[in-house]
């Protein structure tokens, strides 16, 4: 999983680049998350995980969007 070994600064830059595409620049909607995963971490979609699964796992507070904290929490878990 070497692709997930990104510094916190790299993850923040990636997150901000995709979050700024629509709506709230501090949150990822499902479409933004899909674009981010497909472009930056396509290996996450190999196997049983789908965008819907990843989104549900990341969206801990159930608000329909993923914050940077929610995003990094899953990235850390996956990279272990």
matplotlib code that plots the C-alpha trace (Angstrom):
import matplotlib.pyplot as plt

x = [0.0, 2.9, 0.5, -1.1, 2.3, 1.7, 2.6, -0.2, 0.7, 0.3, -3.0, -4.3, -3.3, -5.0, -8.1, -8.3, -7.8, -10.9, -13.1, -12.8, -14.6, -18.1, -20.0, -18.1, -14.3, -13.7, -15.9, -15.9, -19.3, -19.6, -18.7, -15.6, -14.5, -15.0, -12.8, -10.2, -10.1, -10.1, -7.2, -5.1, -5.8, -7.3, -6.0, -8.6, -11.3, -9.7, -11.5, -14.7, -14.7, -16.9, -17.1, -20.4, -18.6, -15.7, -18.0, -20.1, -17.0, -15.5, -18.7, -18.7, -21.1, -23.6, -23.8, -23.5, -20.0, -16.5, -14.4, -10.6, -10.5, -12.8, -10.8, -7.4, -8.8, -9.7, -6.4, -4.4, -6.4, -6.0, -2.3, -1.5]
y = [0.0, 2.4, 4.7, 5.6, 6.6, 10.3, 13.0, 14.9, 17.9, 15.8, 14.4, 17.9, 19.3, 16.4, 16.8, 20.5, 20.2, 17.9, 19.5, 22.9, 21.5, 21.9, 23.3, 23.5, 23.8, 22.0, 18.9, 16.2, 15.2, 11.7, 12.8, 14.7, 11.6, 9.4, 11.7, 11.8, 8.0, 7.2, 9.7, 9.4, 6.0, 3.7, 0.6, 1.2, 0.2, -3.1, -5.8, -5.5, -1.8, 0.5, 4.3, 3.9, 1.6, 4.0, 7.0, 5.3, 4.4, 7.9, 9.8, 9.1, 11.8, 10.9, 14.5, 13.3, 14.9, 13.9, 16.3, 16.3, 14.6, 11.8, 11.4, 11.1, 8.8, 6.2, 6.8, 6.1, 3.0, 1.6, 2.3, 0.3]
z = [0.0, -0.7, -2.5, 0.8, 2.4, 1.8, 4.2, 6.0, 3.9, 0.7, 1.9, 2.8, -0.7, -2.4, -0.3, -0.9, -4.6, -4.9, -2.2, -4.0, -7.1, -5.7, -2.7, 0.6, 0.0, 3.4, 2.6, -0.1, -1.5, -2.9, -6.5, -5.3, -3.3, -6.3, -8.4, -5.7, -5.2, -8.9, -9.6, -6.5, -4.9, -7.6, -5.8, -3.1, -5.6, -6.4, -4.4, -2.5, -1.7, -3.8, -3.7, -1.7, 0.8, 1.2, 1.5, 4.2, 6.1, 5.9, 6.6, 10.4, 11.3, 8.6, 7.2, 3.6, 3.2, 4.2, 6.2, 6.1, 9.5, 8.3, 5.2, 7.0, 9.6, 7.0, 5.1, 8.3, 9.0, 5.4, 5.4, 8.5]

ax = plt.figure().add_subplot(projection="3d")
ax.plot(x, y, z, "-o")
ax.set_aspect("equal")
plt.show()
